[in-house]
Amino acid sequence: MISLTALAAEERWLDNPVVRENVPQATLDTLAMTGVAGLITAVLGVLVGVLLHGTSPGGIFPRSSLNAVLGAVVNLGRSMPFLILMIALIPFTRLVVGTSIGWQAACVPLTIGAVPFYARLVETSLREVSSGTVEAALMMGATRWEVVRKVLLPEALPGLVAGLTTTIIALIGYTAMAGAAGAGGLGDVAIIYGYNRFEPDVMTICVVLLVVIVTVVQVVGDLIARRLDHR
């Protein structure tokens, strides 16, 4: 009975033109948004996180004024609800990519919203590196930036990967919300067809696909983090 019900549901979904024609492209748009924004976030988040950690009291290049400014900017970015941020950045998004709709445009607010989040995770991971290891490297003649590149980042790498995994999963959730502002993706299809047009089949398959994507990202991220952790 269960298998027959499942087959019937599958046939119903495949008969739905929205599922056949819109969902595959929406899935690719969601993956594109997540991939591009995630890659840029990984680079900028590490840079900002290193500056937050390094300029803090007790850091390898303490600068209290710079740390206060960076901390305020990061806190502001983290506290801003994503939909409000996306709408507020429409002029800037148009300036960068020439449009305010589509997955390419969504990458701008996605990145700006995710970088502060990941930067704090990077800062936390760097704090967990033993201060004795850093002091030993400095005593051996390493420059401060060599300490960052050869000691802090390699030692914190498992935590950085775990933090990036968490950030990418958050980005996937942001892409679903971005659909409400014309970004495309699974969130857009779920809102237009699943919610506005009362098509529960479309809503269900969009939710299932989002859960599958999140699960794959979490499993792969955990696997990489464990491989990198040699403690």
Disulfide bonds with the S-S distance in Angstrom:
none
